Structure formats: structure tokens, C-alpha cells
């Protein structure tokens, strides 16, 4: 089992998940599916390619350097999030 924790900008763990072959993307998708509030999450440098972030609460999250190609932000709240690529559209 691989345990991955998502921390906020203050270093506090806001979600953790463990499973076989775990990745940050899988952990984040699990948190989103459970409707966990991820406000202020530190996702700097994360590989979130093709992640299903539909409806995620990422208000104030830090996404600087994250790979977001193909990620689905439909209905996500990214207000005040930093490090987002220019032109990122949320439907």
C-alpha cells in the first residue's frame, strides 16, 4: 500500500489515501469523488494529466508547475487558485 497525503499551504494534511499503486492523481480524484474540500491544497508540481476534477473545490489551491493537460475542471471552483495556466477554462 502506498499512502499519499494532500496538504494545504500551511502544511496541514487535508486528505490522505492509501492503495496499491497509488499516485497523487488517484488520491486527488478519490478526494474529489468523496466531495472533500480541497481549499488551499498544495498541488505544486503535481502530474494531474487527464485527472477527473469535476466539481472539485480547489479554491485558493497552489497549482504552480502542475501538469494539467487533459484534466477535467468542469464545475470546479478554482477561485483564487495560483499557478494556473493562462487560458484555463472551467465549464
N, C-alpha and C positions, 0 to 999 in steps of 0.2 A: 504494500500500500504506500502511496505517495501522498503526503499531506501538504496542501498548499494553502497559505493564508493570504487574504487580501487585507491590506492595512489602509487606514486613512492617512492623510498628510501628516497627522500628528504621531504616527507610528502605532496607533491602536488597531488591533485586529477587529475588523468588522464582519468578516466571514471566513470560515475555513471549511475545507472539504478534503476528504481522502478517498482515493480509489486506485485501482490498478491503472498504470499508465496515465496518471493524472497530468494535466497541464494547466497553466493559468487560464487558458481559454475555456477549458472544460469546467474549471472551478467557477469562473465568471458566469458562464451560461447556466450553471446549476443555481447560482445565487439569483440570477435574473428570473429563472423559472419558478423559484420559490418567493419571488417578489420581495427580495431583501433590498432594503435601501442602501445604495452604494454611494451616497453623497460623500464627496471628498476623497473617494478612493484614489490611491496612488497606483496608477497603471502605467507609469513611465516606462517606456521601452518594451512594453508587452507585445507579444505576437498575437494579434487578435484577428488575423486574416480569416475572413468568412465566418466570423463569430455571429451568433444569433443574439443580438442585444435588443430585441424587440421589446419596447416598453420599459427599458432599464432606467432606473433613477440614478443618473451619473452627474447630478448637479454638483458643480464645484470639483469634479474629478480632475486629476492631472494625467493627461494622455500624451505628454511630450515624448517624441521619439517612438511612440507605439506604431506598429504596423497595422493599418486598419482596412487594407484593400479587401473589398467584398463584404465587409461587416455590415449587418443589417441593423440600422439605428431607428427603424420605423417606430414612431411613437415614443422614442426615448427622450428623457429630459437631460439635456446637456448644457443647460443654462449655467453660465459662469465657469464652465469647464475650461481648462487651459491646455495648450499644446495641440489643439485640433487643427487638422489641415485646412487651408483656405479653401472655401467652396464646399465643405462638407454639408450635405443637405440631410435634414431629418424630416421624414414624411409623417 
